Amino acid sequence: MEVINKRPARVLVADEPSIQEVTCEMLRAFGMEVGSASTGRELIEACRRAIADDRRFDVVIIGVSVPLALGGGKEIAELLAVDPVARIIVTSVLPEEVLLFGHDDHGIARVLMKPYRTQDLIRAVRAALEAPASGRFVARPEKGYYIP
């Protein structure tokens, strides 16, 4: 495990229950601190609480089943209103070109196609941690994290 500063990456997962459970276990196996949300409302509240407690999530993973231009992933805009520097990974069974067609992908750090393997998930989280979310991320060097 490569150590970057002092703490494990904090990841919030919002997806359908069976996928959420497996995804959380995959991330925990790599030493990440994981939270979960079953609804858009829970997602937004978890992010608000984390920010208020100065424990912002480093990455938020959101499962989407409808193209974004047709209203899928409506939580993304709400999340960015609460946390403008959020690094978001969108997961979907839809091909990326269908998922993102006609949508400003501003705020989405990565798209991960379902079904995904553990190594694909970890690679996506690493990439999201290392790169700015659509150029909007403001580095917080005092907040280190582990990258498996």
Summary of the structure (lengths in Angstrom):
residues: 148
radius of gyration: 14.1
end to end distance: 4.5
largest distance: 40.7
contacts: 451
relative contact order: 0.21
helix: 37%
strand: 22%
